[in-house]
């Protein structure tokens, strides 16, 4: 497809600035914030930028190729769209916008259990070329029903979460009334009035809902009781028994997201998963945890020959993607970066952000003389 780069917004930071102006404050805070003091959020972003690459200038160079094979499927670049809950709250129809942009541009899209578009809707948009992230239900029958729906919609890969054993403490969300149960304050209403493009788009799209979960939610629940229902429905902490049960039931590719220690990596691999994503949920769960780039190198060194090691959290540019690949990741995922794009540019935000990241990564590859994505580790400077 034709490139869709908007030259007014050549970086994710430009997109973030524009998105902040177009989104109500409570919606932007939900996207932008971490937990507690945002320490791990900043650590993710800052420490990946400490990675340095070695260029080779005097050599024959045939050019670079961004194409990457992952689980037997070729993608046009070594990055995809991370799952984000309540995308439609941040920008109306954001899930649908990003799903279409991902499939049109040949990169993977992961839809969350608590996204604002259903599994079936994403399946139709992507013609089955999508991944599904499962928040594990406490009830096995409900879990299997959701997995059956994902399979019927064509889901390519199932992702299960390890890094959300409990609800996080996010001060900005609590202050804005986006805790469980949520509330709508006069301040939030005023913010919506002051952002008419968002408000009218939201009115046209309809109030954001957990569309995949909608068939299981009793009708007529108040917001308070909806929160209580969601808390009761999901069991956040993974165990080896839960993973084994899912592995036995799910016949497709299975990935665990949120692995940051060698002990957990060994456990999930022994249970037969096909890969794992080094992630700390975008710095939204554990403020005193490591950045994701820190454990990645050792995890990739120890397990890279046995499985597919991927990474998300903290990646906001082509050079960041290059740093993760050089540190041993076979593939990367970005969440906030794509949502900033949609918040800034609406329907064109997904295409723009993908095009921008591809151009940035291409420049890095050409600068250091890296012909293939899998050659990035040869350019890592270690001290």
KAQUIVEN-V556203 format. One record per residue. N is the residue number from 1. RES is the residue in three letters. SS is DSSP state (helix for helix, strand for strand, loop for the rest). Layout:
# KAQUIVEN-V556203
n: {N,N}
res: {RES,RES}
ss: {SS,SS}
This chain:
# KAQUIVEN-V556203
n: {1,2,3,4,5,6,7,8,9,10,11,12,13,14,15,16,17,18,19,20,21,22,23,24,25,26,27,28,29,30,31,32,33,34,35,36,37,38,39,40,41,42,43,44,45,46,47,48,49,50,51,52,53,54,55,56,57,58,59,60,61,62,63,64,65,66,67,68,69,70,71,72,73,74,75,76,77,78,79,80,81,82,83,84,85,86,87,88,89,90,91,92,93,94,95,96,97,98,99,100,101,102,103,104,105,106,107,108,109,110,111,112,113,114,115,116,117,118,119,120,121,122,123,124,125,126,127,128,129,130,131,132,133,134,135,136,137,138,139,140,141,142,143,144,145,146,147,148,149,150,151,152,153,154,155,156,157,158,159,160,161,162,163,164,165,166,167,168,169,170,171,172,173,174,175,176,177,178,179,180,181,182,183,184,185,186,187,188,189,190,191,192,193,194,195,196,197,198,199,200,201,202,203,204,205,206,207,208,209,210,211,212,213,214,215,216,217,218,219,220,221,222,223,224,225,226,227,228,229,230,231,232,233,234,235,236,237,238,239,240,241,242,243,244,245,246,247,248,249,250,251,252,253,254,255,256,257,258,259,260,261,262,263,264,265,266,267,268,269,270,271,272,273,274,275,276,277,278,279,280,281,282,283,284,285,286,287,288,289,290,291,292,293,294,295,296,297,298,299,300,301,302,303,304,305,306,307,308,309,310,311,312,313,314,315,316,317,318,319,320,321,322,323,324,325,326,327,328,329,330,331,332,333,334,335,336,337,338,339,340,341,342,343,344,345,346,347,348,349,350,351,352,353,354,355,356,357,358,359,360,361,362,363,364,365,366,367,368,369,370,371,372,373,374,375,376,377,378,379,380,381,382,383}
res: {UNK,UNK,UNK,UNK,UNK,UNK,UNK,UNK,UNK,UNK,UNK,UNK,UNK,UNK,UNK,UNK,UNK,UNK,UNK,UNK,UNK,UNK,UNK,UNK,UNK,UNK,UNK,UNK,UNK,UNK,UNK,UNK,UNK,UNK,UNK,UNK,UNK,UNK,UNK,UNK,UNK,UNK,UNK,UNK,UNK,UNK,UNK,UNK,UNK,UNK,UNK,UNK,UNK,UNK,UNK,UNK,UNK,UNK,UNK,UNK,UNK,UNK,UNK,UNK,UNK,UNK,UNK,UNK,UNK,UNK,UNK,UNK,UNK,UNK,UNK,UNK,UNK,UNK,UNK,UNK,UNK,UNK,UNK,UNK,UNK,UNK,UNK,UNK,UNK,UNK,UNK,UNK,UNK,UNK,UNK,UNK,UNK,UNK,UNK,UNK,UNK,UNK,UNK,UNK,UNK,UNK,UNK,UNK,UNK,UNK,UNK,UNK,UNK,UNK,UNK,UNK,UNK,UNK,UNK,UNK,UNK,UNK,UNK,UNK,UNK,UNK,UNK,UNK,UNK,UNK,UNK,UNK,UNK,UNK,UNK,UNK,UNK,UNK,UNK,UNK,UNK,UNK,UNK,UNK,UNK,UNK,UNK,UNK,UNK,UNK,UNK,UNK,UNK,UNK,UNK,UNK,UNK,UNK,UNK,UNK,UNK,UNK,UNK,UNK,UNK,UNK,UNK,UNK,UNK,UNK,UNK,UNK,UNK,UNK,UNK,UNK,UNK,UNK,UNK,UNK,UNK,UNK,UNK,UNK,UNK,UNK,UNK,UNK,UNK,UNK,UNK,UNK,UNK,UNK,UNK,UNK,UNK,UNK,UNK,UNK,UNK,UNK,UNK,UNK,UNK,UNK,UNK,UNK,UNK,UNK,UNK,UNK,UNK,UNK,UNK,UNK,UNK,UNK,UNK,UNK,UNK,UNK,UNK,UNK,UNK,UNK,UNK,UNK,UNK,UNK,UNK,UNK,UNK,UNK,UNK,UNK,UNK,UNK,UNK,UNK,UNK,UNK,UNK,UNK,UNK,UNK,UNK,UNK,UNK,UNK,UNK,UNK,UNK,UNK,UNK,UNK,UNK,UNK,UNK,UNK,UNK,UNK,UNK,UNK,UNK,UNK,UNK,UNK,UNK,UNK,UNK,UNK,UNK,UNK,UNK,UNK,UNK,UNK,UNK,UNK,UNK,UNK,UNK,UNK,UNK,UNK,UNK,UNK,UNK,UNK,UNK,UNK,UNK,UNK,UNK,UNK,UNK,UNK,UNK,UNK,UNK,UNK,UNK,UNK,UNK,UNK,UNK,UNK,UNK,UNK,UNK,UNK,UNK,UNK,UNK,UNK,UNK,UNK,UNK,UNK,UNK,UNK,UNK,UNK,UNK,UNK,UNK,UNK,UNK,UNK,UNK,UNK,UNK,UNK,UNK,UNK,UNK,UNK,UNK,UNK,UNK,UNK,UNK,UNK,UNK,UNK,UNK,UNK,UNK,UNK,UNK,UNK,UNK,UNK,UNK,UNK,UNK,UNK,UNK,UNK,UNK,UNK,UNK,UNK,UNK,UNK,UNK,UNK,UNK,UNK,UNK,UNK,UNK,UNK,UNK,UNK,UNK,UNK,UNK,UNK,UNK,UNK,UNK}
ss: {loop,loop,loop,loop,loop,loop,loop,loop,loop,loop,loop,helix,helix,helix,helix,helix,helix,helix,helix,helix,helix,helix,loop,loop,helix,helix,helix,helix,helix,helix,helix,helix,loop,loop,loop,loop,loop,loop,helix,helix,helix,helix,helix,helix,helix,helix,helix,helix,helix,helix,loop,loop,strand,loop,loop,loop,loop,loop,loop,loop,loop,loop,loop,loop,strand,loop,loop,strand,strand,strand,loop,loop,strand,strand,strand,loop,loop,loop,strand,strand,strand,loop,loop,loop,loop,loop,helix,helix,helix,helix,loop,loop,loop,helix,helix,helix,helix,helix,helix,helix,helix,helix,helix,helix,helix,loop,loop,loop,strand,strand,strand,strand,loop,loop,loop,loop,loop,loop,helix,helix,helix,helix,helix,helix,helix,helix,loop,loop,loop,loop,strand,strand,strand,strand,loop,loop,strand,loop,loop,helix,helix,helix,helix,helix,helix,helix,helix,helix,helix,helix,helix,helix,loop,loop,loop,loop,strand,strand,strand,strand,strand,loop,loop,loop,loop,loop,loop,loop,loop,loop,helix,helix,helix,helix,helix,helix,loop,loop,loop,loop,loop,loop,loop,loop,loop,helix,helix,helix,helix,helix,helix,helix,helix,loop,loop,helix,helix,helix,helix,helix,helix,helix,helix,helix,helix,loop,loop,loop,loop,loop,loop,loop,loop,helix,helix,helix,loop,loop,loop,loop,loop,loop,helix,helix,helix,helix,helix,helix,helix,helix,helix,helix,helix,strand,loop,loop,loop,loop,loop,helix,helix,helix,helix,helix,helix,helix,helix,helix,helix,loop,loop,loop,strand,strand,strand,strand,strand,loop,loop,loop,loop,helix,helix,helix,helix,helix,helix,helix,helix,helix,loop,loop,loop,loop,strand,strand,strand,strand,loop,loop,helix,helix,helix,loop,loop,loop,loop,loop,loop,loop,loop,helix,helix,helix,helix,helix,helix,helix,helix,helix,helix,helix,helix,loop,loop,loop,loop,strand,strand,strand,strand,strand,loop,loop,loop,loop,loop,helix,helix,helix,helix,helix,helix,helix,helix,helix,loop,loop,loop,loop,strand,strand,strand,strand,loop,helix,helix,helix,helix,helix,helix,helix,helix,helix,helix,helix,helix,helix,helix,helix,helix,helix,helix,helix,helix,helix,helix,helix,helix,helix,helix,helix,helix,helix,helix,helix,helix,helix,loop,loop,loop,strand,helix,helix,helix,helix,helix,helix,helix,strand,loop,loop,loop}
